[in-house]
Amino acid sequence: MQGVIKSYDPGTNDGVVVREIDFEEFDLADDALDQSIFRMLRPGQRVLFELNDEQQATKLSMGSEVDMETPEIH
């Protein structure tokens, strides 16, 4: 699934990701960044994720950064 980070606290690793297809919000699992390239997350960052048995976002990886592209200048 692809989503966008809504909030993230680097001190506690608590955060919320919003799934793009339906805007449903999921808390980050304690292991969400384990074995990930991420050490920190920022609001608005696109990520790919899975849901664990507790319906928490886990296994975060790099999502599409379409929102970070430089706009074309005409």
NUMI-656906 format. One record per residue: residue number from 0; chain; x, y, z of N, C-alpha, C in turn. Coordinates in nm, 4 decimals, always signed. Layout:
N
node i NUM&ch A&nX X&nY Y&nZ Z&caX X&caY Y&caZ Z&cX X&cY Y&cZ Z .
...
END
This chain:
74
node i 0&ch A&nX +0.0836&nY -0.1180&nZ +0.0000&caX +0.0000&caY +0.0000&caZ +0.0000&cX +0.0879&cY +0.1240&cZ +0.0000 .
node i 1&ch A&nX +0.0389&nY +0.2290&nZ -0.0599&caX +0.1123&caY +0.3547&caZ -0.0565&cX +0.0363&cY +0.4543&cZ +0.0297 .
node i 2&ch A&nX +0.1116&nY +0.5341&nZ +0.1021&caX +0.0503&caY +0.6338&caZ +0.1872&cX +0.1419&cY +0.7518&cZ +0.2081 .
node i 3&ch A&nX +0.0954&nY +0.8422&nZ +0.2928&caX +0.1684&caY +0.9651&caZ +0.3231&cX +0.1793&cY +0.9769&cZ +0.4755 .
node i 4&ch A&nX +0.2971&nY +1.0130&nZ +0.5223&caX +0.3170&caY +1.0326&caZ +0.6654&cX +0.2391&cY +1.1569&cZ +0.7088 .
node i 5&ch A&nX +0.1508&nY +1.1388&nZ +0.8047&caX +0.0730&caY +1.2509&caZ +0.8588&cX +0.1493&cY +1.3164&cZ +0.9731 .
node i 6&ch A&nX +0.2073&nY +1.2329&nZ +1.0604&caX +0.2830&caY +1.2857&caZ +1.1736&cX +0.3879&cY +1.1833&cZ +1.2140 .
node i 7&ch A&nX +0.4948&nY +1.2333&nZ +1.2775&caX +0.6008&caY +1.1448&caZ +1.3257&cX +0.6781&cY +1.2159&cZ +1.4346 .
node i 8&ch A&nX +0.6995&nY +1.1456&nZ +1.5472&caX +0.7790&caY +1.1971&caZ +1.6585&cX +0.9069&cY +1.1139&cZ +1.6668 .
node i 9&ch A&nX +1.0225&nY +1.1726&nZ +1.6288&caX +1.1468&caY +1.0952&caZ +1.6295&cX +1.1911&cY +1.0526&cZ +1.7690 .
node i 10&ch A&nX +1.1435&nY +1.1177&nZ +1.8718&caX +1.1801&caY +1.0811&caZ +2.0082&cX +1.1148&cY +0.9521&cZ +2.0540 .
node i 11&ch A&nX +0.9918&nY +0.9309&nZ +2.0112&caX +0.9174&caY +0.8123&caZ +2.0534&cX +0.8934&cY +0.7138&cZ +1.9390 .
node i 12&ch A&nX +0.9204&nY +0.7568&nZ +1.8167&caX +0.8927&caY +0.6788&caZ +1.6951&cX +0.7431&cY +0.6555&cZ +1.6738 .
node i 13&ch A&nX +0.6598&nY +0.7354&nZ +1.7412&caX +0.5160&caY +0.7289&caZ +1.7182&cX +0.4817&cY +0.8097&cZ +1.5944 .
node i 14&ch A&nX +0.3856&nY +0.7613&nZ +1.5175&caX +0.3459&caY +0.8353&caZ +1.3992&cX +0.2191&cY +0.7788&cZ +1.3394 .
node i 15&ch A&nX +0.1728&nY +0.8483&nZ +1.2372&caX +0.0505&caY +0.8104&caZ +1.1671&cX +0.0770&cY +0.8202&cZ +1.0174 .
node i 16&ch A&nX +0.0316&nY +0.7186&nZ +0.9438&caX +0.0388&caY +0.7209&caZ +0.7982&cX -0.1043&cY +0.7153&cZ +0.7447 .
node i 17&ch A&nX -0.1288&nY +0.7905&nZ +0.6372&caX -0.2612&caY +0.7955&caZ +0.5743&cX -0.2536&cY +0.7187&cZ +0.4425 .
node i 18&ch A&nX -0.3380&nY +0.6163&nZ +0.4285&caX -0.3411&caY +0.5378&caZ +0.3050&cX -0.4013&cY +0.6223&cZ +0.1937 .
node i 19&ch A&nX -0.3359&nY +0.6252&nZ +0.0782&caX -0.3784&caY +0.7129&caZ -0.0312&cX -0.5127&cY +0.6774&cZ -0.0923 .
node i 20&ch A&nX -0.5449&nY +0.5485&nZ -0.1006&caX -0.6662&caY +0.5117&caZ -0.1747&cX -0.7950&cY +0.5518&cZ -0.1050 .
node i 21&ch A&nX -0.7938&nY +0.5571&nZ +0.0290&caX -0.9174&caY +0.5881&caZ +0.1003&cX -0.8982&cY +0.6827&cZ +0.2193 .
node i 22&ch A&nX -0.7758&nY +0.7332&nZ +0.2366&caX -0.7422&caY +0.8285&caZ +0.3431&cX -0.7601&cY +0.7727&cZ +0.4840 .
node i 23&ch A&nX -0.7611&nY +0.6401&nZ +0.4953&caX -0.7684&caY +0.5799&caZ +0.6290&cX -0.6336&cY +0.5974&cZ +0.6984 .
node i 24&ch A&nX -0.6383&nY +0.6241&nZ +0.8287&caX -0.5168&caY +0.6488&caZ +0.9064&cX -0.4769&cY +0.5254&cZ +0.9852 .
node i 25&ch A&nX -0.3450&nY +0.5007&nZ +0.9899&caX -0.2912&caY +0.3879&caZ +1.0645&cX -0.1744&cY +0.4348&cZ +1.1490 .
node i 26&ch A&nX -0.1701&nY +0.3889&nZ +1.2734&caX -0.0552&caY +0.4157&caZ +1.3594&cX +0.0640&cY +0.3363&cZ +1.3088 .
node i 27&ch A&nX +0.1838&nY +0.3898&nZ +1.3302&caX +0.3046&caY +0.3166&caZ +1.2955&cX +0.3296&cY +0.2085&cZ +1.4001 .
node i 28&ch A&nX +0.3646&nY +0.0892&nZ +1.3551&caX +0.4016&caY -0.0191&caZ +1.4455&cX +0.5382&cY +0.0112&cZ +1.5054 .
node i 29&ch A&nX +0.5667&nY -0.0500&nZ +1.6197&caX +0.6969&caY -0.0291&caZ +1.6849&cX +0.8126&cY -0.0664&cZ +1.5933 .
node i 30&ch A&nX +0.7913&nY -0.1647&nZ +1.5052&caX +0.8981&caY -0.2105&caZ +1.4154&cX +0.8885&cY -0.1504&cZ +1.2750 .
node i 31&ch A&nX +0.8120&nY -0.0430&nZ +1.2590&caX +0.7863&caY +0.0124&caZ +1.1262&cX +0.9128&cY +0.0487&cZ +1.0502 .
node i 32&ch A&nX +1.0174&nY +0.0937&nZ +1.1202&caX +1.1404&caY +0.1355&caZ +1.0527&cX +1.2505&cY +0.0301&cZ +1.0577 .
node i 33&ch A&nX +1.2236&nY -0.0834&nZ +1.1218&caX +1.3240&caY -0.1900&caZ +1.1266&cX +1.3568&cY -0.2372&cZ +0.9854 .
node i 34&ch A&nX +1.4851&nY -0.2541&nZ +0.9571&caX +1.5339&caY -0.2990&caZ +0.8272&cX +1.4860&cY -0.2084&cZ +0.7138 .
node i 35&ch A&nX +1.4677&nY -0.0817&nZ +0.7440&caX +1.4256&caY +0.0179&caZ +0.6465&cX +1.5411&cY +0.1137&cZ +0.6213 .
node i 36&ch A&nX +1.5381&nY +0.1813&nZ +0.5069&caX +1.6391&caY +0.2842&caZ +0.4815&cX +1.6112&cY +0.4086&cZ +0.5635 .
node i 37&ch A&nX +1.4914&nY +0.4190&nZ +0.6178&caX +1.4532&caY +0.5373&caZ +0.6936&cX +1.5084&cY +0.5333&cZ +0.8357 .
node i 38&ch A&nX +1.5582&nY +0.6453&nZ +0.8808&caX +1.5942&caY +0.6631&caZ +1.0216&cX +1.5009&cY +0.7642&cZ +1.0844 .
node i 39&ch A&nX +1.4356&nY +0.8417&nZ +0.9995&caX +1.3425&caY +0.9454&caZ +1.0424&cX +1.2407&cY +0.9648&cZ +0.9314 .
node i 40&ch A&nX +1.1247&nY +1.0139&nZ +0.9668&caX +1.0192&caY +1.0411&caZ +0.8690&cX +0.9762&cY +1.1858&cZ +0.8821 .
node i 41&ch A&nX +0.9214&nY +1.2394&nZ +0.7737&caX +0.8719&caY +1.3768&caZ +0.7776&cX +0.7273&cY +1.3798&cZ +0.7283 .
node i 42&ch A&nX +0.6456&nY +1.4671&nZ +0.7843&caX +0.5079&caY +1.4793&caZ +0.7359&cX +0.5072&cY +1.5104&cZ +0.5858 .
node i 43&ch A&nX +0.4187&nY +1.4431&nZ +0.5137&caX +0.4080&caY +1.4618&caZ +0.3695&cX +0.4922&cY +1.3648&cZ +0.2889 .
node i 44&ch A&nX +0.5782&nY +1.2890&nZ +0.3558&caX +0.6638&caY +1.1935&caZ +0.2864&cX +0.5813&cY +1.0731&cZ +0.2410 .
node i 45&ch A&nX +0.5999&nY +1.0333&nZ +0.1156&caX +0.5282&caY +0.9184&caZ +0.0619&cX +0.6052&cY +0.7912&cZ +0.0960 .
node i 46&ch A&nX +0.5312&nY +0.6907&nZ +0.1398&caX +0.5918&caY +0.5632&caZ +0.1774&cX +0.5054&cY +0.4476&cZ +0.1281 .
node i 47&ch A&nX +0.5689&nY +0.3333&nZ +0.1125&caX +0.4984&caY +0.2074&caZ +0.0916&cX +0.4972&cY +0.1368&cZ +0.2256 .
node i 48&ch A&nX +0.3909&nY +0.0663&nZ +0.2567&caX +0.3830&caY -0.0010&caZ +0.3859&cX +0.2908&cY -0.1209&cZ +0.3784 .
node i 49&ch A&nX +0.3010&nY -0.2039&nZ +0.4800&caX +0.2111&caY -0.3176&caZ +0.4984&cX +0.1408&cY -0.2995&cZ +0.6315 .
node i 50&ch A&nX +0.0350&nY -0.3752&nZ +0.6515&caX -0.0348&caY -0.3728&caZ +0.7808&cX -0.0063&cY -0.5026&cZ +0.8545 .
node i 51&ch A&nX +0.0197&nY -0.4904&nZ +0.9853&caX +0.0399&caY -0.6095&caZ +1.0670&cX -0.0951&cY -0.6576&cZ +1.1206 .
node i 52&ch A&nX -0.0934&nY -0.7591&nZ +1.2060&caX -0.2178&caY -0.8159&caZ +1.2598&cX -0.2978&cY -0.7174&cZ +1.3446 .
node i 53&ch A&nX -0.2295&nY -0.6154&nZ +1.3985&caX -0.2972&caY -0.5139&caZ +1.4809&cX -0.3423&cY -0.3934&cZ +1.3981 .
node i 54&ch A&nX -0.3354&nY -0.4076&nZ +1.2653&caX -0.3724&caY -0.2985&caZ +1.1736&cX -0.2864&cY -0.1746&cZ +1.1937 .
node i 55&ch A&nX -0.1570&nY -0.1968&nZ +1.2181&caX -0.0589&caY -0.0887&caZ +1.2278&cX +0.0325&cY -0.0954&cZ +1.1059 .
node i 56&ch A&nX +0.0781&nY +0.0203&nZ +1.0617&caX +0.1673&caY +0.0276&caZ +0.9457&cX +0.3060&cY -0.0232&cZ +0.9833 .
node i 57&ch A&nX +0.3604&nY -0.1109&nZ +0.8997&caX +0.4922&caY -0.1676&caZ +0.9239&cX +0.5643&cY -0.1879&cZ +0.7912 .
node i 58&ch A&nX +0.6913&nY -0.2245&nZ +0.7972&caX +0.7729&caY -0.2520&caZ +0.6781&cX +0.7714&cY -0.1338&cZ +0.5813 .
node i 59&ch A&nX +0.7980&nY -0.0149&nZ +0.6326&caX +0.7992&caY +0.1039&caZ +0.5494&cX +0.9149&cY +0.1006&cZ +0.4503 .
node i 60&ch A&nX +0.8869&nY +0.1443&nZ +0.3291&caX +0.9899&caY +0.1599&caZ +0.2272&cX +0.9591&cY +0.2852&cZ +0.1466 .
node i 61&ch A&nX +1.0494&nY +0.3196&nZ +0.0582&caX +1.0373&caY +0.4430&caZ -0.0178&cX +0.9176&cY +0.4391&cZ -0.1102 .
node i 62&ch A&nX +0.8334&nY +0.5410&nZ -0.1013&caX +0.7191&caY +0.5534&caZ -0.1901&cX +0.7518&cY +0.6451&cZ -0.3056 .
node i 63&ch A&nX +0.6561&nY +0.6675&nZ -0.3912&caX +0.6721&caY +0.7576&caZ -0.5040&cX +0.6877&cY +0.9001&cZ -0.4536 .
node i 64&ch A&nX +0.7857&nY +0.9696&nZ -0.5054&caX +0.8084&caY +1.1081&caZ -0.4629&cX +0.7557&cY +1.2075&cZ -0.5663 .
node i 65&ch A&nX +0.6421&nY +1.1757&nZ -0.6255&caX +0.5821&caY +1.2636&caZ -0.7261&cX +0.5636&cY +1.4034&cZ -0.6699 .
node i 66&ch A&nX +0.5271&nY +1.4125&nZ -0.5418&caX +0.5033&caY +1.5437&caZ -0.4813&cX +0.6319&cY +1.6225&cZ -0.4621 .
node i 67&ch A&nX +0.7468&nY +1.5579&nZ -0.4793&caX +0.8735&caY +1.6265&caZ -0.4595&cX +0.9390&cY +1.6689&cZ -0.5909 .
node i 68&ch A&nX +0.8757&nY +1.6374&nZ -0.7041&caX +0.9343&caY +1.6722&caZ -0.8324&cX +0.9352&cY +1.8235&cZ -0.8535 .
node i 69&ch A&nX +1.0319&nY +1.8682&nZ -0.9296&caX +1.0359&caY +2.0083&caZ -0.9681&cX +0.9343&cY +2.0314&cZ -1.0784 .
node i 70&ch A&nX +0.8463&nY +2.1278&nZ -1.0620&caX +0.7450&caY +2.1510&caZ -1.1653&cX +0.8096&cY +2.2018&cZ -1.2934 .
node i 71&ch A&nX +0.7462&nY +2.1675&nZ -1.4054&caX +0.7969&caY +2.2152&caZ -1.5340&cX +0.7702&cY +2.3645&cZ -1.5474 .
node i 72&ch A&nX +0.8680&nY +2.4339&nZ -1.6033&caX +0.8531&caY +2.5780&caZ -1.6269&cX +0.8327&cY +2.5981&cZ -1.7770 .
node i 73&ch A&nX +0.7241&nY +2.6628&nZ -1.8101&caX +0.6916&caY +2.6839&caZ -1.9525&cX +0.7316&cY +2.8218&cZ -1.9960 .
END
